[in-house]
């Protein structure tokens, strides 16, 4: 697996895509309808899987949780995921009609299980705010605002959980799949690209 960070958008210095093409890497998709992390690339060449993550650190974190970790787990013959847990919104969460949104949040103990509190500072360059987060919440595209007390799907999302998830050791991983078409296609494409991987 090759993972790059930055250089996959549309600016004059975004050279990852043309460089990969020059190296004979086949692009499977580029761009995912999500926020943050839209300019995400998945490609393959023979036995090598390539993930091009955005340069903004928060976008890279979300892309890694949703795409890279499932690939690593799948290659280890673990359930790839991503597997979301179920909690409740501790406060109102705004709607994002244009694409799936993954606000960073803190998990608190609630009366009915985990309560998710989105952090202030959700822009993709705000790494300090995201460093305090221990989860990302899924707000599906086209959904109305999620009101306080309503159920939400969440994925634990710290650097430590990235390590545990890749090793298949995270006890918080549940059985609620993402259900986003892009995430389903990544797993399908991963299986197709990894046919020769023993």
Secondary structure in CASP SS format (residue, H / E / C, confidence):
PFRMAT SS
TARGET T0000
AUTHOR 0000-0000-0000
METHOD secondary structure of the structure
MODEL  1
X C 1.00
X E 1.00
X E 1.00
X E 1.00
X E 1.00
X C 1.00
X C 1.00
X C 1.00
X C 1.00
X C 1.00
X C 1.00
X C 1.00
X C 1.00
X C 1.00
X C 1.00
X H 1.00
X H 1.00
X H 1.00
X H 1.00
X H 1.00
X H 1.00
X H 1.00
X C 1.00
X C 1.00
X C 1.00
X E 1.00
X E 1.00
X E 1.00
X E 1.00
X E 1.00
X C 1.00
X C 1.00
X C 1.00
X E 1.00
X E 1.00
X C 1.00
X C 1.00
X C 1.00
X C 1.00
X C 1.00
X E 1.00
X E 1.00
X E 1.00
X E 1.00
X E 1.00
X C 1.00
X C 1.00
X E 1.00
X E 1.00
X E 1.00
X E 1.00
X E 1.00
X E 1.00
X C 1.00
X C 1.00
X C 1.00
X H 1.00
X H 1.00
X H 1.00
X H 1.00
X H 1.00
X H 1.00
X H 1.00
X H 1.00
X H 1.00
X H 1.00
X H 1.00
X H 1.00
X H 1.00
X H 1.00
X H 1.00
X H 1.00
X H 1.00
X H 1.00
X H 1.00
X C 1.00
X C 1.00
X C 1.00
X C 1.00
X C 1.00
X C 1.00
X C 1.00
X E 1.00
X E 1.00
X E 1.00
X E 1.00
X E 1.00
X E 1.00
X E 1.00
X C 1.00
X C 1.00
X C 1.00
X E 1.00
X C 1.00
X C 1.00
X C 1.00
X C 1.00
X C 1.00
X C 1.00
X E 1.00
X E 1.00
X E 1.00
X E 1.00
X E 1.00
X E 1.00
X E 1.00
X E 1.00
X E 1.00
X E 1.00
X E 1.00
X C 1.00
X C 1.00
X E 1.00
X E 1.00
X E 1.00
X E 1.00
X E 1.00
X E 1.00
X C 1.00
X C 1.00
X C 1.00
X C 1.00
X C 1.00
X C 1.00
X C 1.00
X C 1.00
X H 1.00
X H 1.00
X H 1.00
X H 1.00
X H 1.00
X C 1.00
X C 1.00
X C 1.00
X E 1.00
X E 1.00
X E 1.00
X E 1.00
X E 1.00
X C 1.00
X C 1.00
X C 1.00
X C 1.00
X C 1.00
X C 1.00
X E 1.00
X C 1.00
X C 1.00
X C 1.00
X C 1.00
X E 1.00
X E 1.00
X E 1.00
X E 1.00
X E 1.00
X E 1.00
X C 1.00
X C 1.00
X H 1.00
X H 1.00
X H 1.00
X H 1.00
X H 1.00
X H 1.00
X H 1.00
X H 1.00
X H 1.00
X C 1.00
X C 1.00
X C 1.00
X C 1.00
X C 1.00
X C 1.00
X C 1.00
X C 1.00
X E 1.00
X E 1.00
X C 1.00
X C 1.00
X C 1.00
X H 1.00
X H 1.00
X H 1.00
X H 1.00
X H 1.00
X H 1.00
X H 1.00
X H 1.00
X H 1.00
X H 1.00
X H 1.00
X H 1.00
X H 1.00
X C 1.00
X C 1.00
X C 1.00
X C 1.00
X C 1.00
END
